[in-house]
């Protein structure tokens, strides 16, 4: 570092400058990352929410498969007995309603 000496340098304390300069060089700054407890808690909550939504959608798909299977079995049994298909009241399929 270059220093220019002038009239003001007679009263200036250069020892403090070098100490401050060495402090700036040697200090160990914390990295800029988001690993605080709050951020980890938010990430944990988001992970739980996604897992809950995945489990709910999986269970909903399984439920719809069971309902469809029961309806097929009921229609097959009624057709075997001789009841006409038009007389069976069925619930609309939610997947085709959109």
Secondary structure, DSSP 8 states (H G I E B T S, - for coil): ------GGGGT--HHHHHHHHHHHHH---------SHHHHHHHHHHHHHHHHHHHHHHHHHHHHHHHHHHHHHHHHHHHHHT--GGG------STT--
